[in-house]
Amino acid sequence: MTQIIAGTKTEFAIDPEILNLLPAQGSVELQHDAAGKVHHFHTHPVDEILMIISGRLNFIWDDGERVVGAGDTIFLPAGTRHQSEALEGGAIYVIATQPPARPMTFRENANTSGQ
């Protein structure tokens, strides 16, 4: 059953760096990965920007591998094959994306699900 719960808080503080990631049309997602969580190799049809808020990730892409932590930003061009694993203590990060410029085909969608 749908419910609307009236709120008393009307102003929220959001770090300006996160607001800067918000595209003109699109979204940002706040992701929390527990330690050991793996997002196996996959791609996306759009560019992504990941900003690490806390914790650490082992981030792997076709051309390299790096442990990233709080304050690091990853620019991930569309189509880049990548994988991540949350390290001890987990990780919280923001993912910014824009809607694809063209509709995805069923095959493309099937290849990108699994994150």
C-alpha positions as CSV (number, residue, x, y, z in Angstrom):
1,M,0.0,0.0,0.0
2,T,1.4,3.4,-1.0
3,Q,1.9,5.8,1.9
4,I,3.1,9.4,2.1
5,I,4.6,10.3,5.4
6,A,4.7,14.1,6.1
7,G,8.2,15.3,6.9
8,T,9.2,18.0,9.2
9,K,12.7,18.5,7.7
10,T,12.6,20.7,4.7
11,E,16.3,21.5,4.1
12,F,19.1,18.9,3.5
13,A,22.8,19.5,3.4
14,I,24.4,17.9,0.4
15,D,28.1,18.2,-0.3
16,P,28.6,20.6,-3.2
17,E,31.0,18.2,-4.9
18,I,28.1,15.7,-5.1
19,L,25.7,18.3,-6.4
20,N,28.3,19.1,-9.1
21,L,28.0,15.5,-10.3
22,L,24.3,15.8,-10.9
23,P,23.7,16.1,-14.7
24,A,21.2,18.4,-16.2
25,Q,19.0,15.3,-16.8
26,G,19.9,12.1,-15.0
27,S,20.7,11.0,-11.5
28,V,23.2,10.3,-8.9
29,E,23.1,7.1,-6.9
30,L,24.5,6.5,-3.4
31,Q,25.9,3.0,-3.2
32,H,26.9,1.1,-0.1
33,D,28.9,-2.0,-0.6
34,A,29.7,-4.3,2.4
35,A,33.2,-5.7,2.6
36,G,33.8,-8.4,0.0
37,K,30.9,-7.2,-2.3
38,V,32.0,-7.7,-5.9
39,H,30.5,-6.1,-9.0
40,H,31.8,-8.5,-11.6
41,F,33.1,-7.3,-15.0
42,H,30.4,-5.3,-16.9
43,T,30.0,-2.3,-19.1
44,H,27.6,0.7,-19.3
45,P,26.2,2.4,-22.4
46,V,26.8,5.9,-20.8
47,D,29.7,7.6,-19.1
48,E,29.9,7.3,-15.3
49,I,31.6,9.2,-12.6
50,L,32.2,7.5,-9.3
51,M,33.2,9.5,-6.2
52,I,34.3,7.6,-3.2
53,I,32.8,9.0,0.0
54,S,34.3,6.5,2.5
55,G,36.0,3.2,2.6
56,R,38.0,1.6,-0.2
57,L,37.4,-0.3,-3.4
58,N,39.7,-2.4,-5.5
59,F,38.8,-1.1,-9.0
60,I,39.8,-3.1,-12.1
61,W,39.4,-2.1,-15.7
62,D,40.8,-3.5,-18.9
63,D,43.9,-1.2,-18.8
64,G,44.6,-1.4,-15.1
65,E,43.8,-1.9,-11.4
66,R,43.9,0.5,-8.4
67,V,42.7,0.7,-4.9
68,V,40.7,3.8,-4.5
69,G,39.5,5.5,-1.3
70,A,37.7,8.5,0.2
71,G,38.1,11.6,-2.0
72,D,39.1,9.7,-5.2
73,T,37.0,10.2,-8.3
74,I,36.8,7.7,-11.2
75,F,35.9,8.9,-14.7
76,L,34.5,5.9,-16.6
77,P,33.9,6.3,-20.3
78,A,30.9,4.4,-21.8
79,G,31.7,0.9,-22.8
80,T,34.6,0.5,-20.4
81,R,34.8,-3.0,-19.0
82,H,35.3,-2.8,-15.3
83,Q,34.9,-4.6,-11.9
84,S,35.1,-3.5,-8.3
85,E,35.4,-5.2,-4.9
86,A,34.7,-3.4,-1.6
87,L,37.7,-3.9,0.8
88,E,37.7,-4.3,4.6
89,G,35.1,-2.0,6.2
90,G,33.2,-1.7,2.9
91,A,32.7,1.4,0.8
92,I,30.2,4.2,0.2
93,Y,30.3,6.0,-3.1
94,V,28.3,8.2,-5.4
95,I,27.6,7.1,-9.1
96,A,26.6,9.8,-11.5
97,T,25.1,8.8,-14.9
98,Q,23.0,10.3,-17.7
99,P,20.3,8.6,-19.7
100,P,21.6,6.9,-22.8
101,A,21.5,9.0,-26.0
102,R,19.8,6.1,-27.7
103,P,17.6,3.2,-26.4
104,M,19.5,0.1,-25.4
105,T,18.8,-3.1,-27.3
106,F,17.7,-6.1,-25.3
107,R,21.2,-7.7,-25.8
108,E,23.0,-4.6,-24.5
109,N,20.7,-4.4,-21.5
110,A,21.3,-8.1,-20.7
111,N,25.0,-7.6,-20.9
112,T,25.0,-4.6,-18.5
113,S,22.7,-6.1,-15.8
114,G,24.5,-7.8,-13.0
115,Q,25.8,-4.8,-11.2
